[in-house]
Every structure is written in structure tokens, then in C-alpha cells.
Amino acid sequence: MQRSDKDLHFSEQIVEPSGLDSITPCVHWAQYFQWPADQPIVNRRIYDYEFLYMHQGLAAISLGDKSFEMRAGDLLYIPSGVPHGIAVQTEIAVLTGIHFDYYQDVPVVTDQDIVVQEGKEQLHRYGKEPQLGQQSFLFPTLIRNFRGEEEIRVIVEAFTEKRPYYELLVRGMLLQLLSRLLRERENHASRTYVSIRYQDEVIQLAEAVRSHCAEDWSNVRMARSLNVHEDYMARLFLGVTGMTPRQFVRHARHMEAKRLLRETDLTVDAIASKVGYAHTPHFTRTFRKLEQQTPREYRGWTRIL
């Protein structure tokens, strides 16, 4: 029996009950782009799947029957056939989008073949999604503070340049990205339960770190802000954010450094100081370890795109 559009629900995707060894993904579209606030998307559906990574900005997201906020550093997974809306809340947002399928079962000749034309829906064109157990393959659909931007960057570069055998590189990096997300799902499932009271306080603390990343965020200071012991604070922080306090501070500084490299002409020395590094060589080594390129190389790459 064919499924109508009403049957396609956020928690009930088209699935392919097969193992991971049968996944042979194909990337249909991959770009780094800017999205203005005056061009919202309302109830769009796509035949394939999409990863949307936000480099800069803030957006209100609706996905199926769920609504949430997406900010810089977040990765959104949009499944096939699920109605979704995106409204940029800042003047502009900077994002990377990757459209793909899992089994090379979504025929795409032009970009228009990706989006469902309402009233002209073709049910046979929806891409199938793998399923592990009773859960959706990739969970959660919004990953906060995503740390796999390197895979995203390589996919976009290879897809844009289209050098010989680029398809193999793109497929390999996409598989690596999927693997990272599966591990993230397992980590999410195994995190210690955190009471509602501490969830709110830890979220407020994390926002303070993001907003003032150059300050000295020692474990002592962070524990004092929650009025708990340092060890307990570290467990709470890991339970809510998925990162240790030290990892989160480093991630917040890295995200702010990338924003400054993209949006300003400040020198690398000045940016290192602004994000909390006393010595530029230490900043450069840390940046290269996280990004697989130097700050100057990253700035050049973003301005070419």
C-alpha cells in the first residue's frame, strides 16, 4: 500500500531494515552559504536527507511537530518527507548544507529534484533510511555544539572542486560523519540523569561561557557558580552538554575564534587574545588540532567560499 503525505510523521520515517554494511551514500548538494532573515522556509519537504550546520547566527526551527532554536555550532538532521520550517532570527545566518541519500535511491539531476513540489508529490522518490532497533537511525535530530566540522568542510570542498575520484572522498567523509553521529547518539543515551534544577543552571552557565569565553573559567569558579563540589559540577556539566568543562571552554573559544576569523580583519594575535589565549603559538596549535588547518588557512578558505 502506498503511503500518503499524511502518513509521513516526524517519528515514523521511511526505513530500510538492513545493516550498516549496505549503506552507500550519495551526496546531491553541498554548499557553504548565507541565509538572510527575510527568506524563511515554511513547511518544506525534501526527497533526500539533509545536514544543516550553522557557523553563525540564530534560527527558529520547526521539524514535524517539534520546535526548537538552532545556534552557531549546532548540526540539524532533516529526514526525508518531514515538513520543516527555518526562520533566521538574526540579520543573516551562515550555514553549510549537505543533501544526500543512504542507498543512491533518490534520482537527482537538478537542485529542483530535491524539494517536494506540493500537489505533484512522487511517493516512490522518497529516500529510504536505515534503522537500528526501534529508533531513528540518527538521534537526536539536533546536535548541540557539534564537533565534526572538519568532515563537513572536506565534503563541501571536494564536492565543489570535483577533482578526479572526488565521489570516493565525499562518500568516505560522509560515512565518517554518520559514524560520529552514531557515537554521539550512544553517548547521549548513556549520560547520567540530571535534575531539572541543575539542567537549567548548567545551561545558564554554558551560555555564560559562550558569551565570555576569554575569561578564566576554572573548575573552581564554575563549581562555585552552581554552589556544588568541583567533581559533581564536572559530572553535571558532562550530563547536560556532553563535554567536560575543559572541553566546553575550549570549544567555545574555538567557535568564537572562527567567527572572528570569518567576520573581521583582526590579526591572529588579536583574535588569540580576544578568545582567552595568552600566547598566539598555543592558540595556533590548538586551532590546527581542532580544525586540521591554521587560523590563516581557515580564514582564506571561508573567504574563497
Contacts in CASP RR format, 6 or more apart in sequence:
PFRMAT RR
TARGET T0000
AUTHOR 0000-0000-0000
METHOD contacts of the structure
MODEL  1
MQRSDKDLHFSEQIVEPSGLDSITPCVHWAQYFQWPADQPIVNRRIYDYE
FLYMHQGLAAISLGDKSFEMRAGDLLYIPSGVPHGIAVQTEIAVLTGIHF
DYYQDVPVVTDQDIVVQEGKEQLHRYGKEPQLGQQSFLFPTLIRNFRGEE
EIRVIVEAFTEKRPYYELLVRGMLLQLLSRLLRERENHASRTYVSIRYQD
EVIQLAEAVRSHCAEDWSNVRMARSLNVHEDYMARLFLGVTGMTPRQFVR
HARHMEAKRLLRETDLTVDAIASKVGYAHTPHFTRTFRKLEQQTPREYRG
WTRIL
2 123 0 8 1.000
3 14 0 8 1.000
3 123 0 8 1.000
4 123 0 8 1.000
5 45 0 8 1.000
5 81 0 8 1.000
5 121 0 8 1.000
8 14 0 8 1.000
8 45 0 8 1.000
8 81 0 8 1.000
8 82 0 8 1.000
8 126 0 8 1.000
9 64 0 8 1.000
9 65 0 8 1.000
9 82 0 8 1.000
10 63 0 8 1.000
10 64 0 8 1.000
10 65 0 8 1.000
10 66 0 8 1.000
10 79 0 8 1.000
10 82 0 8 1.000
11 136 0 8 1.000
13 79 0 8 1.000
13 80 0 8 1.000
13 81 0 8 1.000
13 82 0 8 1.000
13 129 0 8 1.000
13 136 0 8 1.000
14 80 0 8 1.000
14 81 0 8 1.000
14 126 0 8 1.000
14 127 0 8 1.000
14 128 0 8 1.000
14 129 0 8 1.000
15 128 0 8 1.000
15 129 0 8 1.000
15 130 0 8 1.000
15 131 0 8 1.000
15 137 0 8 1.000
16 22 0 8 1.000
16 102 0 8 1.000
16 103 0 8 1.000
16 128 0 8 1.000
16 129 0 8 1.000
16 130 0 8 1.000
16 131 0 8 1.000
17 131 0 8 1.000
18 130 0 8 1.000
19 130 0 8 1.000
20 130 0 8 1.000
22 103 0 8 1.000
22 130 0 8 1.000
23 102 0 8 1.000
23 103 0 8 1.000
23 130 0 8 1.000
23 175 0 8 1.000
23 178 0 8 1.000
24 102 0 8 1.000
24 103 0 8 1.000
24 104 0 8 1.000
24 171 0 8 1.000
25 100 0 8 1.000
25 101 0 8 1.000
25 102 0 8 1.000
25 103 0 8 1.000
25 104 0 8 1.000
25 171 0 8 1.000
25 174 0 8 1.000
25 175 0 8 1.000
25 178 0 8 1.000
26 100 0 8 1.000
26 101 0 8 1.000
26 104 0 8 1.000
26 106 0 8 1.000
26 171 0 8 1.000
27 98 0 8 1.000
27 99 0 8 1.000
27 100 0 8 1.000
27 155 0 8 1.000
27 159 0 8 1.000
27 170 0 8 1.000
27 171 0 8 1.000
27 174 0 8 1.000
28 48 0 8 1.000
28 99 0 8 1.000
28 100 0 8 1.000
28 101 0 8 1.000
28 106 0 8 1.000
28 108 0 8 1.000
28 114 0 8 1.000
29 97 0 8 1.000
29 98 0 8 1.000
29 99 0 8 1.000
29 108 0 8 1.000
29 111 0 8 1.000
29 114 0 8 1.000
29 159 0 8 1.000
30 96 0 8 1.000
30 97 0 8 1.000
30 98 0 8 1.000
30 99 0 8 1.000
30 155 0 8 1.000
30 156 0 8 1.000
30 159 0 8 1.000
30 160 0 8 1.000
30 170 0 8 1.000
31 96 0 8 1.000
31 97 0 8 1.000
31 156 0 8 1.000
31 160 0 8 1.000
32 55 0 8 1.000
32 94 0 8 1.000
32 95 0 8 1.000
32 96 0 8 1.000
32 97 0 8 1.000
32 156 0 8 1.000
32 302 0 8 1.000
32 305 0 8 1.000
33 94 0 8 1.000
33 95 0 8 1.000
33 96 0 8 1.000
33 97 0 8 1.000
34 92 0 8 1.000
34 93 0 8 1.000
34 94 0 8 1.000
34 95 0 8 1.000
35 59 0 8 1.000
35 86 0 8 1.000
35 88 0 8 1.000
35 92 0 8 1.000
35 93 0 8 1.000
35 94 0 8 1.000
35 95 0 8 1.000
36 88 0 8 1.000
36 91 0 8 1.000
36 92 0 8 1.000
37 87 0 8 1.000
37 88 0 8 1.000
37 89 0 8 1.000
37 90 0 8 1.000
37 91 0 8 1.000
37 92 0 8 1.000
37 93 0 8 1.000
39 88 0 8 1.000
40 85 0 8 1.000
40 86 0 8 1.000
40 87 0 8 1.000
40 88 0 8 1.000
41 84 0 8 1.000
41 85 0 8 1.000
41 86 0 8 1.000
41 87 0 8 1.000
42 85 0 8 1.000
43 83 0 8 1.000
43 84 0 8 1.000
43 85 0 8 1.000
44 83 0 8 1.000
44 84 0 8 1.000
44 85 0 8 1.000
44 115 0 8 1.000
44 116 0 8 1.000
45 81 0 8 1.000
45 82 0 8 1.000
45 83 0 8 1.000
45 84 0 8 1.000
45 115 0 8 1.000
45 116 0 8 1.000
45 118 0 8 1.000
46 78 0 8 1.000
46 80 0 8 1.000
46 81 0 8 1.000
46 99 0 8 1.000
46 114 0 8 1.000
46 115 0 8 1.000
46 116 0 8 1.000
47 80 0 8 1.000
47 81 0 8 1.000
47 106 0 8 1.000
47 108 0 8 1.000
47 113 0 8 1.000
47 114 0 8 1.000
47 115 0 8 1.000
47 116 0 8 1.000
47 122 0 8 1.000
47 125 0 8 1.000
47 126 0 8 1.000
47 127 0 8 1.000
48 80 0 8 1.000
48 99 0 8 1.000
48 100 0 8 1.000
48 101 0 8 1.000
48 106 0 8 1.000
48 108 0 8 1.000
48 114 0 8 1.000
48 127 0 8 1.000
49 77 0 8 1.000
49 78 0 8 1.000
49 79 0 8 1.000
49 80 0 8 1.000
49 99 0 8 1.000
49 100 0 8 1.000
49 101 0 8 1.000
49 102 0 8 1.000
49 127 0 8 1.000
49 129 0 8 1.000
50 76 0 8 1.000
50 77 0 8 1.000
50 78 0 8 1.000
50 97 0 8 1.000
50 98 0 8 1.000
50 99 0 8 1.000
50 100 0 8 1.000
51 75 0 8 1.000
51 76 0 8 1.000
51 77 0 8 1.000
51 78 0 8 1.000
51 96 0 8 1.000
51 97 0 8 1.000
51 98 0 8 1.000
51 100 0 8 1.000
51 152 0 8 1.000
51 177 0 8 1.000
52 70 0 8 1.000
52 75 0 8 1.000
52 76 0 8 1.000
52 78 0 8 1.000
52 86 0 8 1.000
52 95 0 8 1.000
52 96 0 8 1.000
52 97 0 8 1.000
52 98 0 8 1.000
53 73 0 8 1.000
53 74 0 8 1.000
53 75 0 8 1.000
53 76 0 8 1.000
53 95 0 8 1.000
53 96 0 8 1.000
53 97 0 8 1.000
53 146 0 8 1.000
53 149 0 8 1.000
53 152 0 8 1.000
54 70 0 8 1.000
54 71 0 8 1.000
54 72 0 8 1.000
54 73 0 8 1.000
54 74 0 8 1.000
54 75 0 8 1.000
54 76 0 8 1.000
54 93 0 8 1.000
54 94 0 8 1.000
54 95 0 8 1.000
55 72 0 8 1.000
55 73 0 8 1.000
55 94 0 8 1.000
55 95 0 8 1.000
55 96 0 8 1.000
55 258 0 8 1.000
55 259 0 8 1.000
55 262 0 8 1.000
56 72 0 8 1.000
56 92 0 8 1.000
56 93 0 8 1.000
56 94 0 8 1.000
56 259 0 8 1.000
56 262 0 8 1.000
56 263 0 8 1.000
57 71 0 8 1.000
57 72 0 8 1.000
57 88 0 8 1.000
57 89 0 8 1.000
57 90 0 8 1.000
57 92 0 8 1.000
57 93 0 8 1.000
57 94 0 8 1.000
58 69 0 8 1.000
58 70 0 8 1.000
58 71 0 8 1.000
58 72 0 8 1.000
58 88 0 8 1.000
58 89 0 8 1.000
58 90 0 8 1.000
58 93 0 8 1.000
59 69 0 8 1.000
59 70 0 8 1.000
59 71 0 8 1.000
59 86 0 8 1.000
59 87 0 8 1.000
59 88 0 8 1.000
59 89 0 8 1.000
59 93 0 8 1.000
60 67 0 8 1.000
60 69 0 8 1.000
60 70 0 8 1.000
60 86 0 8 1.000
60 87 0 8 1.000
60 89 0 8 1.000
61 67 0 8 1.000
61 68 0 8 1.000
61 69 0 8 1.000
61 70 0 8 1.000
61 76 0 8 1.000
61 84 0 8 1.000
61 85 0 8 1.000
61 86 0 8 1.000
61 142 0 8 1.000
62 83 0 8 1.000
62 84 0 8 1.000
62 85 0 8 1.000
62 86 0 8 1.000
63 76 0 8 1.000
63 78 0 8 1.000
63 82 0 8 1.000
63 83 0 8 1.000
63 84 0 8 1.000
63 85 0 8 1.000
63 141 0 8 1.000
64 82 0 8 1.000
64 83 0 8 1.000
64 84 0 8 1.000
66 141 0 8 1.000
68 142 0 8 1.000
69 89 0 8 1.000
70 76 0 8 1.000
70 86 0 8 1.000
70 142 0 8 1.000
72 255 0 8 1.000
72 259 0 8 1.000
73 144 0 8 1.000
73 145 0 8 1.000
73 146 0 8 1.000
73 149 0 8 1.000
73 255 0 8 1.000
74 142 0 8 1.000
74 143 0 8 1.000
74 144 0 8 1.000
74 145 0 8 1.000
74 146 0 8 1.000
75 142 0 8 1.000
75 143 0 8 1.000
75 146 0 8 1.000
75 148 0 8 1.000
76 141 0 8 1.000
76 142 0 8 1.000
77 138 0 8 1.000
77 141 0 8 1.000
77 142 0 8 1.000
77 143 0 8 1.000
77 181 0 8 1.000
78 84 0 8 1.000
78 141 0 8 1.000
79 129 0 8 1.000
79 136 0 8 1.000
79 141 0 8 1.000
80 101 0 8 1.000
80 106 0 8 1.000
80 126 0 8 1.000
80 127 0 8 1.000
80 129 0 8 1.000
81 116 0 8 1.000
81 126 0 8 1.000
94 262 0 8 1.000
96 152 0 8 1.000
96 153 0 8 1.000
96 156 0 8 1.000
97 156 0 8 1.000
98 152 0 8 1.000
98 155 0 8 1.000
98 156 0 8 1.000
98 174 0 8 1.000
99 108 0 8 1.000
99 114 0 8 1.000
100 174 0 8 1.000
101 127 0 8 1.000
101 128 0 8 1.000
102 127 0 8 1.000
102 128 0 8 1.000
102 129 0 8 1.000
102 130 0 8 1.000
103 127 0 8 1.000
103 128 0 8 1.000
105 127 0 8 1.000
105 128 0 8 1.000
106 114 0 8 1.000
106 125 0 8 1.000
106 126 0 8 1.000
106 127 0 8 1.000
107 113 0 8 1.000
107 125 0 8 1.000
108 114 0 8 1.000
129 136 0 8 1.000
129 137 0 8 1.000
130 137 0 8 1.000
131 137 0 8 1.000
138 178 0 8 1.000
138 181 0 8 1.000
138 182 0 8 1.000
138 185 0 8 1.000
139 185 0 8 1.000
139 188 0 8 1.000
140 185 0 8 1.000
140 188 0 8 1.000
143 181 0 8 1.000
143 184 0 8 1.000
144 241 0 8 1.000
145 241 0 8 1.000
145 242 0 8 1.000
145 243 0 8 1.000
145 248 0 8 1.000
145 251 0 8 1.000
147 180 0 8 1.000
147 251 0 8 1.000
148 177 0 8 1.000
148 180 0 8 1.000
149 291 0 8 1.000
150 291 0 8 1.000
150 292 0 8 1.000
151 173 0 8 1.000
151 174 0 8 1.000
151 176 0 8 1.000
151 177 0 8 1.000
151 180 0 8 1.000
152 177 0 8 1.000
153 301 0 8 1.000
154 169 0 8 1.000
154 173 0 8 1.000
155 170 0 8 1.000
155 173 0 8 1.000
155 174 0 8 1.000
155 177 0 8 1.000
156 305 0 8 1.000
157 301 0 8 1.000
158 166 0 8 1.000
158 169 0 8 1.000
158 170 0 8 1.000
158 173 0 8 1.000
159 166 0 8 1.000
159 170 0 8 1.000
160 305 0 8 1.000
187 242 0 8 1.000
188 242 0 8 1.000
191 238 0 8 1.000
191 239 0 8 1.000
191 242 0 8 1.000
192 235 0 8 1.000
192 238 0 8 1.000
192 239 0 8 1.000
194 202 0 8 1.000
194 236 0 8 1.000
194 239 0 8 1.000
194 240 0 8 1.000
198 226 0 8 1.000
198 236 0 8 1.000
198 240 0 8 1.000
199 240 0 8 1.000
201 226 0 8 1.000
202 226 0 8 1.000
202 236 0 8 1.000
202 237 0 8 1.000
202 239 0 8 1.000
202 240 0 8 1.000
202 241 0 8 1.000
203 240 0 8 1.000
205 222 0 8 1.000
205 225 0 8 1.000
205 226 0 8 1.000
205 237 0 8 1.000
206 237 0 8 1.000
206 240 0 8 1.000
206 241 0 8 1.000
206 248 0 8 1.000
208 225 0 8 1.000
209 217 0 8 1.000
209 248 0 8 1.000
209 249 0 8 1.000
209 252 0 8 1.000
210 252 0 8 1.000
210 255 0 8 1.000
210 256 0 8 1.000
213 249 0 8 1.000
213 252 0 8 1.000
213 253 0 8 1.000
213 256 0 8 1.000
213 275 0 8 1.000
213 276 0 8 1.000
214 253 0 8 1.000
214 273 0 8 1.000
214 274 0 8 1.000
214 275 0 8 1.000
214 276 0 8 1.000
215 276 0 8 1.000
217 245 0 8 1.000
217 249 0 8 1.000
219 230 0 8 1.000
219 233 0 8 1.000
219 234 0 8 1.000
219 245 0 8 1.000
219 246 0 8 1.000
220 230 0 8 1.000
222 233 0 8 1.000
222 237 0 8 1.000
222 245 0 8 1.000
223 229 0 8 1.000
223 230 0 8 1.000
223 232 0 8 1.000
223 233 0 8 1.000
226 233 0 8 1.000
226 236 0 8 1.000
228 236 0 8 1.000
233 245 0 8 1.000
234 244 0 8 1.000
234 245 0 8 1.000
237 243 0 8 1.000
237 244 0 8 1.000
237 245 0 8 1.000
237 248 0 8 1.000
238 244 0 8 1.000
241 248 0 8 1.000
243 251 0 8 1.000
250 286 0 8 1.000
250 290 0 8 1.000
253 275 0 8 1.000
253 276 0 8 1.000
253 277 0 8 1.000
254 275 0 8 1.000
254 286 0 8 1.000
254 287 0 8 1.000
254 290 0 8 1.000
254 291 0 8 1.000
256 274 0 8 1.000
256 275 0 8 1.000
257 271 0 8 1.000
257 272 0 8 1.000
257 275 0 8 1.000
257 283 0 8 1.000
257 287 0 8 1.000
257 295 0 8 1.000
258 291 0 8 1.000
258 298 0 8 1.000
260 266 0 8 1.000
260 271 0 8 1.000
260 274 0 8 1.000
260 275 0 8 1.000
261 271 0 8 1.000
261 295 0 8 1.000
261 298 0 8 1.000
261 299 0 8 1.000
261 302 0 8 1.000
262 299 0 8 1.000
262 302 0 8 1.000
262 303 0 8 1.000
264 271 0 8 1.000
266 274 0 8 1.000
268 280 0 8 1.000
268 283 0 8 1.000
268 284 0 8 1.000
268 295 0 8 1.000
268 296 0 8 1.000
269 280 0 8 1.000
271 283 0 8 1.000
271 295 0 8 1.000
272 279 0 8 1.000
272 280 0 8 1.000
272 282 0 8 1.000
272 283 0 8 1.000
272 284 0 8 1.000
275 283 0 8 1.000
277 283 0 8 1.000
277 286 0 8 1.000
283 295 0 8 1.000
284 294 0 8 1.000
284 295 0 8 1.000
287 294 0 8 1.000
287 295 0 8 1.000
287 298 0 8 1.000
288 294 0 8 1.000
291 298 0 8 1.000
293 301 0 8 1.000
END
